Amino acid sequence: MIEKTVDVQVSEYLASIGVEYNSYLVGPTKRDDWECDAWQCSLNCKDVKFTSPYYTGTGHRVDTPATARLRASLKNVNRNSIAWQDMLKQMKPVKPSAASVLYSLITDGEAIDQSFTDWCDNFGYDEDSRKVYKMYEECCKTGKELRKLFTVTQRETLSNLLQDY
């Protein structure tokens, strides 16, 4: 018997509880010197709609026929070169799976169950930073939104499905 991937298991579970997952590409962006693709992801169930930005690195892009040929010709080219960077821009971003998005959201949302000090200790952040405190507040907000969307049992099931993700 072929075992289902976590991505498939999560997608099937969401469908079984009436939650619809969607994402659309916003476009390439840069976050703190990190080249990435920005996505807008949503989880919808009855009257509850949760949307969140999500980011994937350029390593998650796939070749188009044109970039596959270009990649072959750039085999020995420095990955920081202009030619390599131009090729990356032409590659196609891959839509993030519900599992990858939920893994991040659930991990972030766990902040709601921790004090700011404990959260900083767990992630190695400086608790004397306003930027870090704002991140903590955003994570707590995510936790609150997930509690509106999923029951305790549903969140536990998703956490179990994603435990080795």
KEBAKE-778980 format. One record per residue (C-alpha): residue number from 1; x, y, z negated; residue in one letter; chain. Coordinates in nm, 2 decimals, always signed. Example, Ala and Ser with C-alpha at 12.3 -4.5 7.8 and 13.67 -1.06 7.14 Angstrom:
! residues 2
+-----+--------+--------+--------+--------+--------+
| num |   east |  north |     up | residu | chaine |
+-----+--------+--------+--------+--------+--------+
|   1 |  +1.23 |  -0.45 |  -0.78 |      A |      A |
|   2 |  +1.37 |  -0.11 |  -0.71 |      S |      A |
+-----+--------+--------+--------+--------+--------+
! end
This chain:
! residues 165
+-----+--------+--------+--------+--------+--------+
| num |   east |  north |     up | residu | chaine |
+-----+--------+--------+--------+--------+--------+
|   1 |  +0.00 |  +0.00 |  +0.00 |      M |      A |
|   2 |  +0.13 |  +0.34 |  +0.09 |      I |      A |
|   3 |  +0.14 |  +0.59 |  -0.20 |      E |      A |
|   4 |  -0.01 |  +0.93 |  -0.14 |      K |      A |
|   5 |  +0.21 |  +1.23 |  -0.17 |      T |      A |
|   6 |  +0.15 |  +1.48 |  -0.45 |      V |      A |
|   7 |  +0.04 |  +1.73 |  -0.18 |      D |      A |
|   8 |  -0.23 |  +1.49 |  -0.06 |      V |      A |
|   9 |  -0.34 |  +1.40 |  -0.41 |      Q |      A |
|  10 |  -0.38 |  +1.76 |  -0.52 |      V |      A |
|  11 |  -0.57 |  +1.85 |  -0.20 |      S |      A |
|  12 |  -0.80 |  +1.56 |  -0.24 |      E |      A |
|  13 |  -0.85 |  +1.64 |  -0.61 |      Y |      A |
|  14 |  -0.94 |  +2.00 |  -0.53 |      L |      A |
|  15 |  -1.19 |  +1.89 |  -0.27 |      A |      A |
|  16 |  -1.35 |  +1.65 |  -0.52 |      S |      A |
|  17 |  -1.41 |  +1.93 |  -0.77 |      I |      A |
|  18 |  -1.53 |  +2.18 |  -0.51 |      G |      A |
|  19 |  -1.23 |  +2.41 |  -0.50 |      V |      A |
|  20 |  -1.12 |  +2.54 |  -0.16 |      E |      A |
|  21 |  -0.76 |  +2.64 |  -0.10 |      Y |      A |
|  22 |  -0.66 |  +2.89 |  +0.17 |      N |      A |
|  23 |  -0.34 |  +3.08 |  +0.25 |      S |      A |
|  24 |  -0.24 |  +3.32 |  +0.52 |      Y |      A |
|  25 |  +0.09 |  +3.47 |  +0.62 |      L |      A |
|  26 |  +0.14 |  +3.83 |  +0.52 |      V |      A |
|  27 |  +0.48 |  +3.84 |  +0.69 |      G |      A |
|  28 |  +0.85 |  +3.84 |  +0.62 |      P |      A |
|  29 |  +0.97 |  +4.05 |  +0.33 |      T |      A |
|  30 |  +1.26 |  +4.10 |  +0.09 |      K |      A |
|  31 |  +1.23 |  +4.07 |  -0.29 |      R |      A |
|  32 |  +1.53 |  +4.16 |  -0.49 |      D |      A |
|  33 |  +1.77 |  +4.09 |  -0.20 |      D |      A |
|  34 |  +1.59 |  +3.76 |  -0.13 |      W |      A |
|  35 |  +1.47 |  +3.72 |  +0.23 |      E |      A |
|  36 |  +1.14 |  +3.54 |  +0.22 |      C |      A |
|  37 |  +0.79 |  +3.51 |  +0.37 |      D |      A |
|  38 |  +0.50 |  +3.66 |  +0.18 |      A |      A |
|  39 |  +0.16 |  +3.47 |  +0.17 |      W |      A |
|  40 |  -0.17 |  +3.55 |  +0.02 |      Q |      A |
|  41 |  -0.32 |  +3.24 |  -0.13 |      C |      A |
|  42 |  -0.67 |  +3.19 |  -0.26 |      S |      A |
|  43 |  -0.86 |  +2.93 |  -0.46 |      L |      A |
|  44 |  -1.24 |  +2.95 |  -0.44 |      N |      A |
|  45 |  -1.50 |  +2.76 |  -0.64 |      C |      A |
|  46 |  -1.87 |  +2.87 |  -0.65 |      K |      A |
|  47 |  -1.86 |  +3.22 |  -0.79 |      D |      A |
|  48 |  -1.49 |  +3.23 |  -0.88 |      V |      A |
|  49 |  -1.23 |  +3.35 |  -0.64 |      K |      A |
|  50 |  -0.87 |  +3.37 |  -0.74 |      F |      A |
|  51 |  -0.61 |  +3.52 |  -0.51 |      T |      A |
|  52 |  -0.24 |  +3.55 |  -0.56 |      S |      A |
|  53 |  +0.07 |  +3.64 |  -0.36 |      P |      A |
|  54 |  +0.32 |  +3.35 |  -0.30 |      Y |      A |
|  55 |  +0.66 |  +3.36 |  -0.15 |      Y |      A |
|  56 |  +0.86 |  +3.10 |  +0.04 |      T |      A |
|  57 |  +1.23 |  +3.12 |  +0.14 |      G |      A |
|  58 |  +1.35 |  +3.12 |  +0.49 |      T |      A |
|  59 |  +1.46 |  +2.76 |  +0.45 |      G |      A |
|  60 |  +1.09 |  +2.67 |  +0.46 |      H |      A |
|  61 |  +1.07 |  +2.78 |  +0.82 |      R |      A |
|  62 |  +1.06 |  +2.54 |  +1.11 |      V |      A |
|  63 |  +1.21 |  +2.56 |  +1.46 |      D |      A |
|  64 |  +1.01 |  +2.66 |  +1.76 |      T |      A |
|  65 |  +1.13 |  +2.51 |  +2.09 |      P |      A |
|  66 |  +1.33 |  +2.83 |  +2.15 |      A |      A |
|  67 |  +1.49 |  +2.83 |  +1.81 |      T |      A |
|  68 |  +1.58 |  +2.46 |  +1.83 |      A |      A |
|  69 |  +1.78 |  +2.54 |  +2.15 |      R |      A |
|  70 |  +1.94 |  +2.85 |  +1.98 |      L |      A |
|  71 |  +2.02 |  +2.65 |  +1.67 |      R |      A |
|  72 |  +2.21 |  +2.39 |  +1.88 |      A |      A |
|  73 |  +2.42 |  +2.67 |  +2.04 |      S |      A |
|  74 |  +2.49 |  +2.83 |  +1.70 |      L |      A |
|  75 |  +2.60 |  +2.51 |  +1.53 |      K |      A |
|  76 |  +2.94 |  +2.65 |  +1.42 |      N |      A |
|  77 |  +2.82 |  +3.01 |  +1.36 |      V |      A |
|  78 |  +2.84 |  +3.18 |  +1.02 |      N |      A |
|  79 |  +2.50 |  +3.17 |  +0.86 |      R |      A |
|  80 |  +2.54 |  +3.54 |  +0.77 |      N |      A |
|  81 |  +2.60 |  +3.64 |  +1.13 |      S |      A |
|  82 |  +2.35 |  +3.86 |  +1.31 |      I |      A |
|  83 |  +2.28 |  +3.58 |  +1.56 |      A |      A |
|  84 |  +2.19 |  +3.34 |  +1.28 |      W |      A |
|  85 |  +1.97 |  +3.61 |  +1.11 |      Q |      A |
|  86 |  +1.80 |  +3.68 |  +1.44 |      D |      A |
|  87 |  +1.73 |  +3.31 |  +1.49 |      M |      A |
|  88 |  +1.57 |  +3.29 |  +1.14 |      L |      A |
|  89 |  +1.34 |  +3.57 |  +1.23 |      K |      A |
|  90 |  +1.21 |  +3.37 |  +1.53 |      Q |      A |
|  91 |  +1.15 |  +3.05 |  +1.33 |      M |      A |
|  92 |  +0.79 |  +2.97 |  +1.22 |      K |      A |
|  93 |  +0.71 |  +2.99 |  +0.85 |      P |      A |
|  94 |  +0.54 |  +2.68 |  +0.71 |      V |      A |
|  95 |  +0.21 |  +2.73 |  +0.52 |      K |      A |
|  96 |  +0.26 |  +2.65 |  +0.15 |      P |      A |
|  97 |  +0.06 |  +2.35 |  +0.02 |      S |      A |
|  98 |  -0.20 |  +2.38 |  -0.25 |      A |      A |
|  99 |  +0.03 |  +2.17 |  -0.47 |      A |      A |
| 100 |  +0.32 |  +2.40 |  -0.44 |      S |      A |
| 101 |  +0.11 |  +2.71 |  -0.51 |      V |      A |
| 102 |  -0.07 |  +2.55 |  -0.80 |      L |      A |
| 103 |  +0.26 |  +2.42 |  -0.95 |      Y |      A |
| 104 |  +0.38 |  +2.78 |  -0.96 |      S |      A |
| 105 |  +0.05 |  +2.92 |  -1.09 |      L |      A |
| 106 |  +0.01 |  +2.67 |  -1.36 |      I |      A |
| 107 |  +0.37 |  +2.71 |  -1.47 |      T |      A |
| 108 |  +0.33 |  +3.09 |  -1.48 |      D |      A |
| 109 |  -0.01 |  +3.06 |  -1.65 |      G |      A |
| 110 |  +0.14 |  +2.87 |  -1.94 |      E |      A |
| 111 |  +0.26 |  +3.20 |  -2.07 |      A |      A |
| 112 |  -0.08 |  +3.26 |  -2.21 |      I |      A |
| 113 |  -0.01 |  +2.99 |  -2.48 |      D |      A |
| 114 |  +0.32 |  +3.15 |  -2.58 |      Q |      A |
| 115 |  +0.43 |  +3.46 |  -2.76 |      S |      A |
| 116 |  +0.64 |  +3.70 |  -2.55 |      F |      A |
| 117 |  +0.95 |  +3.61 |  -2.76 |      T |      A |
| 118 |  +0.90 |  +3.23 |  -2.71 |      D |      A |
| 119 |  +0.84 |  +3.28 |  -2.34 |      W |      A |
| 120 |  +1.16 |  +3.48 |  -2.31 |      C |      A |
| 121 |  +1.35 |  +3.21 |  -2.50 |      D |      A |
| 122 |  +1.21 |  +2.94 |  -2.27 |      N |      A |
| 123 |  +1.31 |  +3.12 |  -1.95 |      F |      A |
| 124 |  +1.63 |  +3.29 |  -2.07 |      G |      A |
| 125 |  +1.49 |  +3.64 |  -2.03 |      Y |      A |
| 126 |  +1.59 |  +3.95 |  -2.23 |      D |      A |
| 127 |  +1.29 |  +4.04 |  -2.45 |      E |      A |
| 128 |  +1.41 |  +4.40 |  -2.46 |      D |      A |
| 129 |  +1.31 |  +4.46 |  -2.10 |      S |      A |
| 130 |  +1.00 |  +4.64 |  -1.98 |      R |      A |
| 131 |  +1.03 |  +4.46 |  -1.64 |      K |      A |
| 132 |  +1.03 |  +4.12 |  -1.82 |      V |      A |
| 133 |  +0.74 |  +4.22 |  -2.04 |      Y |      A |
| 134 |  +0.54 |  +4.31 |  -1.72 |      K |      A |
| 135 |  +0.62 |  +3.97 |  -1.57 |      M |      A |
| 136 |  +0.50 |  +3.81 |  -1.89 |      Y |      A |
| 137 |  +0.17 |  +4.00 |  -1.88 |      E |      A |
| 138 |  +0.12 |  +3.90 |  -1.51 |      E |      A |
| 139 |  +0.18 |  +3.54 |  -1.61 |      C |      A |
| 140 |  -0.07 |  +3.57 |  -1.89 |      C |      A |
| 141 |  -0.32 |  +3.72 |  -1.65 |      K |      A |
| 142 |  -0.27 |  +3.42 |  -1.41 |      T |      A |
| 143 |  -0.34 |  +3.19 |  -1.71 |      G |      A |
| 144 |  -0.66 |  +3.37 |  -1.78 |      K |      A |
| 145 |  -0.77 |  +3.35 |  -1.42 |      E |      A |
| 146 |  -0.69 |  +2.98 |  -1.40 |      L |      A |
| 147 |  -0.91 |  +2.92 |  -1.71 |      R |      A |
| 148 |  -1.20 |  +3.08 |  -1.52 |      K |      A |
| 149 |  -1.15 |  +2.86 |  -1.22 |      L |      A |
| 150 |  -1.06 |  +2.53 |  -1.38 |      F |      A |
| 151 |  -1.19 |  +2.35 |  -1.69 |      T |      A |
| 152 |  -0.95 |  +2.22 |  -1.95 |      V |      A |
| 153 |  -0.98 |  +1.87 |  -1.81 |      T |      A |
| 154 |  -0.92 |  +1.99 |  -1.46 |      Q |      A |
| 155 |  -0.61 |  +2.19 |  -1.56 |      R |      A |
| 156 |  -0.48 |  +1.88 |  -1.74 |      E |      A |
| 157 |  -0.54 |  +1.66 |  -1.44 |      T |      A |
| 158 |  -0.36 |  +1.91 |  -1.21 |      L |      A |
| 159 |  -0.07 |  +1.93 |  -1.46 |      S |      A |
| 160 |  -0.04 |  +1.55 |  -1.46 |      N |      A |
| 161 |  -0.05 |  +1.54 |  -1.08 |      L |      A |
| 162 |  +0.22 |  +1.80 |  -1.06 |      L |      A |
| 163 |  +0.44 |  +1.69 |  -1.34 |      Q |      A |
| 164 |  +0.72 |  +1.56 |  -1.12 |      D |      A |
| 165 |  +0.67 |  +1.82 |  -0.84 |      Y |      A |
+-----+--------+--------+--------+--------+--------+
! end
